[in-house]
Amino acid sequence: MAPQQQAQLDLCVTLSDIAALARVQRPVVSMWRSRNRHTPTPFPQPVGRRGRQELFNAAQVTDWLTETGRGNNPQAREDAAAFATPLGPDAKSEHFTVLTALLALRCLWDSPLGTHSAADLLDMADECDPDDEFLYSELENASEQLLPLARYADQLSDASYTAAAAFEQLLHRTGPDSPAQGSTALTPEAIDLAASAAIELAAGSPNPPVFMDDGGSGFLPAVADILGEVEMAVLCVGTGSDAASRLAWRRMQVLGRYRENLHIIRGLSAQAEPSGSVVRLAQFPSPSHPLTDAVQVLTAIDEMALGMDRHATAVVLAPASILTDALPGTVEGRDAGGIRADILRSARIRAIVRLPHGLVPAKPRQSMALWVLGDARNHVEIPERWTMVADLTGLDLDKDVRQDLVGDLAASLGDRAQIRAHSFRFTTLVLTRSLLAGSGSLTAAAPSHRTLTQRIPSHAEASSKLVAAEELLAQVRDGGTSLAALRLVTGKVTPPRPPCSVGEALKDGSLKYVPGLRVEAGHMEVPQPGSAQFTIIGPGEVSGHQPWGSRKINQFLLASAYPQGRLTEPGDVIFTTGAQGGAVVDEAGSGVVLYPARVLRIAAKDKAGMLPHLLAQDMRTAPPGPWRQRTVRRVASEVKPALDGVLAQVTAERHRLAVRLAQLDELGGALLEGVVSGHFSIVDASMEGTS
């Protein structure tokens, strides 16, 4: 049958797409537009908009790049399809499903699609998917767009070299339907952690292990990447019929097309009993299981645990508010805490890990947690059963952290002798009965990650730090300073004191919290000499964008309009959170902290080793997340007086230099103003008597 004659799709690109296509930085494209506006070769005009983004015709852009020689990609015309999308306000979401189906068809059929008619394409789809499990309906419902999209799928495949590569690229750069940009999408680091843990849990399987993910979360492709092209394995996806399950099955069909070491199946129930280890990977919420209610999530995990035999294990990722944090009481007759306790009593939970923030890009403030499920350990007496717990809050989930955590998780499946033989970096053994007896966080017993890494430095490390500090001290002395002579020594040093979280310090009384004050804008004044005013310290002063002391409030107005207001004390740490977060030490005190800035005050009888400048530094450099969970360092009582005194001298020196700098700035301005306006002239005494 002759192919139907259909017009090619008009492809469009955004300014960011153009930059990626031309292999230049994004601002370069804006410069091209402005500088070539009135030249014989102006930059192409936009042909539409998608939200706030301007859209440009991809063919016009590649013609312009070729004609002008701009950019760093001589093959821009051939590569354009990989960066472009069909034109239309909703083209990304409309065409995503059909394009993934077409790319899967091209990969399975191993031939171009654009030369076929629509009827031919449906016949090919029916042959590849006779039971309509993953692509036939998607192509059948495409109607008149089928052939233009088939030609575009060919372009994508050619630009990406293979249909499989084009499929993966489309997943990670296209619209709201893309799993890489959805509300449940995980970062590559989180996916790699789960996949690596699953592979480690299956180590030692006598036959090819089975890795199962029925949530469409992208774990199985990561498992395949780690396994490579040699190790044998069975990858099993769920049997759901929703869009996410069909997409996951399409992806696995593409993945297994050229991987002889992988056996791709759909669901275990219809297959023979697996002879190797079975590792389940689950995420809640996921594309196929968008469960957010704690009771629903825990019920699903409980059912999963009940269906596991002694050879099965599982890696589960879900919000920390469900897996690790304290749960509320019974809600409408449903008790999430009770369900979680039942799972704990089953003795299948081998490890509980609270993970860092930011593993779900759509919800950067949300913390995720991980459970490892294994054999019920019925041979161990109930009072003696244990669970490994860890809290990675504040850590970056980099490669080293992931590797060490995976080693800890794999060791958690062993018996007590094996656990004693393993050197754990992150997890610690906790009796399960103590987790059941508590009402708070399940990871409360886990040491802070900084506690785990605190150690006495080696001689080489200590010497290196000493040399660096002495060089800095010599530079400061050469510039003239009031600092007292210091002598730095190594050898018998005091061991580092374990850090703690801000919340722990507030709880034990080492720190006190003082909220900021909401002051009306009309009550803020400029400094007036001789007037009874207090300095206002807000987010601008903390971040450095507002000069310190540039805003004041009348003392009598503060007392009458804000009787609840509290003044700062010397040594208070004033901090802010969010994108403009920061922290400073108020050396003078008697300031008014403007909300949303807040105060952390070290207790007068502090025995925890808190130092204002150290506290401020830790609050400034902490990763995003709830400020009460930030880790702060402490110093031993033996070294605190000396360090506190030296830091006070450093602060005084900084203030002296700041005053000197302000005087020099004022002098420069006065000289400029006086000479330019003709009030006086300057004679350089060093030049007098010379010609």
ZAMARGU-4260 file (C-alpha; in steps of 0.2 Angstrom, whole numbers, plus 5000, padded with zeros to 4 digits):
<rodrens>
0) 5000/5000/5000 | 5007/5017/4995 | 5010/5029/5010 | 4998/5043/5012 | 5004/5060/5008
5) 5005/5070/5024 | 5014/5087/5027 | 5029/5086/5038 | 5027/5092/5056 | 5033/5110/5060
10) 5046/5108/5073 | 5050/5122/5086 | 5063/5126/5098 | 5065/5137/5113 | 5080/5148/5116
15) 5087/5135/5129 | 5085/5122/5115 | 5094/5133/5103 | 5108/5135/5115 | 5110/5116/5118
20) 5109/5113/5099 | 5122/5126/5095 | 5133/5120/5110 | 5134/5138/5117 | 5128/5146/5134
25) 5110/5152/5135 | 5115/5171/5136 | 5124/5169/5119 | 5108/5166/5110 | 5100/5182/5117
30) 5116/5191/5111 | 5114/5184/5094 | 5096/5190/5093 | 5100/5208/5099 | 5116/5211/5089
35) 5109/5204/5072 | 5093/5213/5073 | 5098/5226/5060 | 5110/5216/5050 | 5107/5207/5033
40) 5105/5191/5042 | 5093/5194/5057 | 5089/5181/5070 | 5073/5172/5066 | 5057/5179/5073
45) 5047/5168/5086 | 5032/5159/5078 | 5023/5156/5094 | 5023/5154/5113 | 5021/5140/5125
50) 5017/5148/5142 | 5031/5161/5145 | 5043/5153/5132 | 5045/5160/5115 | 5045/5146/5101
55) 5056/5147/5085 | 5054/5137/5069 | 5068/5124/5070 | 5072/5124/5051 | 5073/5143/5051
60) 5085/5142/5066 | 5096/5129/5058 | 5097/5138/5042 | 5102/5154/5051 | 5116/5144/5060
65) 5122/5137/5044 | 5122/5154/5035 | 5130/5164/5049 | 5142/5150/5055 | 5137/5153/5073
70) 5138/5140/5086 | 5150/5126/5089 | 5140/5112/5081 | 5143/5110/5062 | 5129/5096/5062
75) 5116/5107/5069 | 5104/5104/5055 | 5105/5085/5057 | 5104/5086/5076 | 5089/5098/5077
80) 5076/5085/5079 | 5084/5079/5095 | 5081/5096/5103 | 5065/5101/5094 | 5046/5097/5097
85) 5031/5098/5086 | 5023/5116/5085 | 5008/5118/5095 | 5003/5125/5113 | 5001/5108/5120
90) 5011/5098/5108 | 5023/5091/5121 | 5009/5083/5131 | 4999/5078/5116 | 5012/5069/5106
95) 5023/5062/5120 | 5013/5046/5122 | 5012/5043/5103 | 5030/5047/5100 | 5036/5034/5113
100) 5024/5021/5105 | 5032/5025/5088 | 5049/5024/5094 | 5046/5008/5103 | 5038/5001/5086
105) 5053/5007/5076 | 5065/4999/5089 | 5056/4982/5088 | 5053/4982/5070 | 5071/4989/5067
110) 5066/4999/5052 | 5061/5017/5048 | 5042/5021/5050 | 5039/5036/5039 | 5039/5027/5022
115) 5024/5016/5028 | 5005/5021/5027 | 4995/5022/5043 | 4987/5005/5040 | 5004/4997/5038
120) 5010/5005/5054 | 4994/4998/5063 | 4997/4981/5056 | 5015/4982/5062 | 5009/4987/5079
125) 4997/4973/5080 | 5011/4961/5076 | 5022/4968/5090 | 5008/4970/5102 | 4994/4958/5098
130) 4986/4959/5116 | 4987/4978/5116 | 4998/4979/5131 | 5009/4993/5127 | 5008/5002/5111
135) 4993/4997/5099 | 4980/5009/5107 | 4992/5023/5107 | 4995/5022/5088 | 4977/5018/5084
140) 4971/5034/5093 | 4983/5045/5085 | 4972/5047/5069 | 4978/5060/5056 | 4994/5064/5067
145) 5001/5046/5065 | 5011/5049/5049 | 5018/5066/5053 | 5023/5059/5070 | 5031/5043/5062
150) 5042/5054/5051 | 5047/5064/5067 | 5051/5048/5076 | 5062/5044/5061 | 5071/5061/5063
155) 5073/5058/5082 | 5080/5041/5079 | 5093/5048/5066 | 5097/5063/5077 | 5100/5051/5092
160) 5108/5037/5081 | 5096/5024/5088 | 5078/5023/5092 | 5082/5017/5109 | 5093/5032/5113
165) 5079/5043/5106 | 5067/5035/5117 | 5077/5038/5133 | 5081/5056/5127 | 5062/5059/5125
170) 5058/5053/5142 | 5070/5065/5150 | 5066/5081/5141 | 5048/5081/5136 | 5033/5089/5145
175) 5022/5085/5160 | 5018/5067/5155 | 5037/5063/5155 | 5042/5052/5170 | 5058/5062/5172
180) 5048/5078/5175 | 5032/5072/5184 | 5028/5075/5202 | 5034/5058/5208 | 5051/5058/5198
185) 5066/5055/5208 | 5084/5062/5205 | 5096/5051/5196 | 5106/5049/5213 | 5090/5042/5222
190) 5087/5030/5207 | 5105/5024/5207 | 5104/5021/5226 | 5089/5010/5225 | 5095/5000/5210
195) 5112/4998/5217 | 5105/4992/5234 | 5094/4980/5224 | 5108/4972/5215 | 5118/4971/5231
200) 5104/4962/5240 | 5103/4949/5225 | 5122/4945/5226 | 5125/4927/5228 | 5109/4921/5220
205) 5112/4904/5213 | 5102/4908/5197 | 5099/4924/5188 | 5090/4936/5200 | 5073/4944/5197
210) 5071/4962/5199 | 5053/4968/5200 | 5046/4986/5199 | 5027/4987/5196 | 5027/5006/5199
215) 5035/5012/5183 | 5048/5022/5193 | 5063/5020/5182 | 5072/5008/5193 | 5074/4993/5181
220) 5083/5003/5167 | 5095/5009/5181 | 5097/4991/5186 | 5101/4986/5168 | 5114/5000/5167
225) 5123/4994/5182 | 5122/4975/5177 | 5130/4979/5160 | 5129/4967/5145 | 5136/4952/5154
230) 5127/4948/5170 | 5111/4938/5168 | 5095/4945/5176 | 5076/4944/5174 | 5067/4962/5174
235) 5049/4961/5179 | 5037/4975/5177 | 5019/4976/5184 | 5003/4970/5175 | 4994/4987/5177
240) 4984/4994/5162 | 4986/5013/5166 | 4996/5025/5156 | 5011/5024/5167 | 5011/5005/5167
245) 5010/5004/5148 | 5024/5017/5146 | 5035/5007/5158 | 5032/4991/5148 | 5036/5000/5131
250) 5052/5006/5139 | 5057/4988/5145 | 5053/4982/5127 | 5065/4994/5120 | 5078/4991/5133
255) 5078/4972/5131 | 5078/4973/5112 | 5097/4972/5110 | 5101/4965/5128 | 5103/4946/5127
260) 5108/4945/5145 | 5091/4952/5151 | 5075/4942/5151 | 5060/4955/5151 | 5044/4948/5159
265) 5027/4956/5164 | 5021/4950/5181 | 5027/4935/5191 | 5010/4927/5193 | 5009/4921/5175
270) 5027/4915/5175 | 5035/4899/5182 | 5041/4900/5200 | 5058/4910/5199 | 5073/4900/5203
275) 5084/4915/5208 | 5082/4928/5221 | 5068/4941/5220 | 5071/4959/5224 | 5056/4971/5223
280) 5058/4989/5221 | 5044/5000/5226 | 5041/5019/5227 | 5027/5028/5235 | 5019/5038/5227
285) 5025/5032/5209 | 5018/5035/5192 | 5007/5019/5193 | 5004/5020/5212 | 5000/5038/5216
290) 4996/5035/5234 | 5000/5049/5246 | 4989/5044/5261 | 5000/5036/5275 | 4987/5022/5278
295) 4986/5018/5260 | 5005/5018/5258 | 5009/5007/5273 | 4995/4995/5269 | 5002/4993/5252
300) 5019/4989/5260 | 5012/4977/5272 | 5003/4968/5258 | 5020/4967/5249 | 5029/4960/5265
305) 5015/4947/5267 | 5018/4941/5249 | 5037/4939/5251 | 5045/4922/5254 | 5061/4919/5263
310) 5071/4921/5247 | 5063/4938/5243 | 5069/4955/5248 | 5063/4973/5244 | 5069/4991/5243
315) 5055/5003/5247 | 5056/5022/5245 | 5043/5034/5252 | 5041/5050/5261 | 5050/5051/5277
320) 5034/5058/5285 | 5027/5040/5282 | 5042/5028/5284 | 5052/5036/5298 | 5044/5052/5306
325) 5032/5052/5321 | 5014/5048/5314 | 4998/5056/5320 | 4986/5046/5330 | 4970/5037/5323
330) 4962/5047/5309 | 4944/5043/5305 | 4946/5026/5312 | 4962/5022/5303 | 4979/5021/5312
335) 4994/5023/5301 | 5005/5021/5317 | 4997/5004/5321 | 5000/4998/5303 | 5018/5003/5304
340) 5020/4995/5320 | 5013/4979/5313 | 5026/4979/5299 | 5040/4981/5312 | 5033/4967/5322
345) 5034/4956/5307 | 5053/4957/5309 | 5054/4960/5290 | 5061/4977/5291 | 5080/4975/5291
350) 5085/4993/5288 | 5077/5011/5290 | 5086/5026/5282 | 5080/5044/5282 | 5087/5051/5266
355) 5093/5069/5262 | 5081/5082/5255 | 5079/5086/5237 | 5077/5068/5230 | 5060/5073/5222
360) 5064/5088/5211 | 5045/5093/5211 | 5045/5093/5230 | 5063/5099/5235 | 5058/5102/5253
365) 5052/5084/5255 | 5063/5071/5264 | 5062/5053/5257 | 5066/5037/5267 | 5071/5020/5263
370) 5066/5003/5270 | 5075/4986/5266 | 5063/4971/5269 | 5070/4954/5271 | 5067/4937/5279
375) 5056/4937/5295 | 5071/4930/5306 | 5059/4919/5315 | 5074/4910/5323 | 5078/4925/5333
380) 5069/4928/5350 | 5057/4942/5349 | 5066/4953/5362 | 5082/4951/5353 | 5077/4956/5336
385) 5085/4971/5329 | 5084/4984/5315 | 5098/4994/5307 | 5094/5013/5307 | 5102/5028/5299
390) 5099/5047/5297 | 5107/5055/5282 | 5099/5072/5284 | 5111/5085/5278 | 5122/5074/5267
395) 5125/5075/5249 | 5120/5058/5241 | 5136/5057/5231 | 5144/5042/5224 | 5154/5038/5239
400) 5140/5040/5251 | 5129/5029/5240 | 5142/5015/5239 | 5145/5015/5258 | 5126/5015/5262
405) 5123/5001/5250 | 5136/4991/5259 | 5128/4994/5275 | 5111/4989/5268 | 5117/4973/5261
410) 5126/4969/5278 | 5109/4972/5287 | 5102/4956/5280 | 5116/4946/5289 | 5115/4938/5306
415) 5123/4945/5322 | 5140/4938/5318 | 5140/4945/5301 | 5135/4962/5307 | 5148/4962/5320
420) 5161/4959/5306 | 5155/4973/5295 | 5162/4991/5298 | 5146/5001/5296 | 5148/5019/5291
425) 5130/5025/5292 | 5118/5013/5300 | 5118/5007/5318 | 5110/4992/5327 | 5094/4996/5337
430) 5083/4983/5345 | 5066/4983/5336 | 5057/4983/5353 | 5064/5000/5357 | 5057/5006/5340
435) 5040/4999/5344 | 5041/5007/5362 | 5045/5024/5356 | 5032/5037/5349 | 5044/5048/5339
440) 5055/5046/5324 | 5061/5029/5320 | 5078/5036/5316 | 5080/5046/5332 | 5092/5033/5339
445) 5103/5035/5323 | 5119/5046/5326 | 5121/5062/5316 | 5131/5059/5300 | 5144/5071/5307
450) 5145/5061/5323 | 5149/5046/5312 | 5163/5054/5303 | 5171/5063/5317 | 5188/5056/5321
455) 5205/5061/5326 | 5214/5067/5311 | 5230/5059/5305 | 5247/5066/5308 | 5248/5071/5289
460) 5231/5080/5290 | 5235/5089/5306 | 5252/5095/5299 | 5244/5101/5283 | 5230/5111/5292
465) 5244/5118/5304 | 5254/5124/5289 | 5240/5132/5281 | 5234/5141/5297 | 5252/5147/5300
470) 5254/5154/5283 | 5237/5164/5285 | 5243/5170/5302 | 5259/5176/5294 | 5250/5186/5281
475) 5239/5194/5293 | 5254/5199/5304 | 5263/5206/5289 | 5248/5218/5285 | 5249/5225/5303
480) 5237/5219/5316 | 5232/5220/5334 | 5231/5201/5336 | 5241/5194/5350 | 5255/5182/5346
485) 5248/5165/5344 | 5256/5148/5344 | 5249/5134/5335 | 5253/5116/5340 | 5249/5098/5335
490) 5251/5082/5344 | 5241/5081/5360 | 5225/5089/5354 | 5208/5087/5361 | 5197/5075/5352
495) 5183/5083/5342 | 5167/5084/5351 | 5152/5076/5342 | 5140/5088/5334 | 5121/5089/5336
500) 5106/5096/5328 | 5099/5113/5332 | 5083/5104/5338 | 5093/5093/5350 | 5102/5109/5357
505) 5086/5118/5359 | 5079/5103/5368 | 5093/5101/5380 | 5094/5120/5384 | 5111/5123/5375
510) 5102/5135/5363 | 5087/5146/5365 | 5076/5152/5351 | 5069/5170/5349 | 5057/5174/5335
515) 5059/5189/5324 | 5047/5204/5326 | 5035/5210/5313 | 5038/5229/5312 | 5027/5240/5301
520) 5037/5249/5287 | 5031/5266/5293 | 5039/5263/5310 | 5057/5261/5302 | 5068/5277/5303
525) 5084/5282/5296 | 5098/5284/5309 | 5097/5301/5318 | 5112/5306/5328 | 5107/5309/5346
530) 5091/5301/5345 | 5086/5286/5356 | 5085/5272/5343 | 5088/5254/5341 | 5096/5246/5326
535) 5084/5235/5315 | 5092/5219/5309 | 5082/5210/5295 | 5085/5198/5281 | 5094/5212/5271
540) 5106/5215/5285 | 5110/5196/5287 | 5112/5193/5268 | 5123/5209/5267 | 5111/5217/5254
545) 5106/5231/5267 | 5120/5241/5276 | 5120/5236/5295 | 5113/5251/5305 | 5104/5259/5290
550) 5087/5256/5298 | 5082/5261/5316 | 5066/5261/5327 | 5063/5274/5340 | 5065/5266/5358
555) 5049/5274/5364 | 5039/5268/5349 | 5046/5251/5351 | 5040/5250/5369 | 5023/5257/5366
560) 5019/5248/5349 | 5028/5232/5352 | 5028/5227/5370 | 5032/5209/5366 | 5048/5214/5357
565) 5064/5208/5363 | 5082/5215/5360 | 5096/5205/5355 | 5111/5201/5366 | 5130/5201/5362
570) 5134/5184/5354 | 5116/5181/5347 | 5116/5172/5330 | 5103/5180/5319 | 5098/5169/5304
575) 5087/5168/5289 | 5081/5153/5279 | 5076/5150/5261 | 5084/5156/5245 | 5092/5171/5253
580) 5097/5162/5269 | 5112/5167/5280 | 5118/5169/5298 | 5128/5183/5307 | 5133/5186/5324
585) 5127/5202/5333 | 5142/5207/5342 | 5135/5223/5350 | 5117/5217/5355 | 5102/5229/5358
590) 5096/5226/5341 | 5078/5222/5335 | 5077/5207/5324 | 5065/5209/5310 | 5054/5194/5304
595) 5057/5182/5295 | 5075/5184/5303 | 5076/5174/5319 | 5088/5172/5334 | 5098/5157/5341
600) 5105/5162/5358 | 5118/5151/5367 | 5114/5148/5385 | 5123/5158/5398 | 5129/5142/5406
605) 5132/5132/5390 | 5141/5116/5393 | 5138/5109/5376 | 5153/5118/5368 | 5143/5131/5357
610) 5152/5146/5350 | 5143/5160/5341 | 5154/5161/5326 | 5155/5142/5324 | 5136/5141/5325
615) 5133/5155/5312 | 5145/5147/5300 | 5136/5130/5302 | 5119/5139/5299 | 5125/5147/5284
620) 5133/5132/5275 | 5120/5119/5280 | 5110/5111/5265 | 5092/5116/5262 | 5080/5109/5274
625) 5071/5112/5290 | 5083/5123/5301 | 5079/5113/5317 | 5087/5098/5308 | 5103/5107/5304
630) 5119/5100/5311 | 5130/5111/5321 | 5147/5108/5328 | 5154/5110/5346 | 5171/5112/5354
635) 5178/5104/5369 | 5177/5114/5385 | 5196/5113/5387 | 5199/5123/5371 | 5184/5134/5371
640) 5191/5149/5381 | 5206/5151/5371 | 5197/5149/5354 | 5183/5161/5360 | 5196/5174/5365
645) 5206/5173/5349 | 5190/5174/5339 | 5185/5189/5348 | 5202/5197/5343 | 5199/5193/5325
650) 5181/5201/5326 | 5188/5216/5334 | 5202/5217/5320 | 5188/5215/5307 | 5178/5230/5314
655) 5194/5241/5315 | 5198/5237/5297 | 5180/5240/5292 | 5180/5257/5301 | 5197/5261/5292
660) 5189/5256/5275 | 5174/5267/5278 | 5186/5282/5282 | 5196/5279/5266 | 5180/5278/5256
665) 5174/5294/5263 | 5190/5302/5260 | 5190/5297/5242 | 5173/5304/5240 | 5178/5321/5248
670) 5193/5323/5237 | 5183/5319/5221 | 5170/5332/5226 | 5182/5345/5232 | 5193/5345/5216
675) 5179/5342/5203 | 5169/5357/5210 | 5184/5368/5212 | 5184/5370/5230 | 5202/5365/5232
680) 5216/5357/5222 | 5229/5344/5227 | 5248/5345/5228 | 5257/5329/5230 | 5271/5333/5243
685) 5282/5319/5236 | 5283/5327/5219 | 5288/5345/5225 | 5305/5350/5220 | 5305/5338/5205
690) 5303/5343/5187
</rodrens>
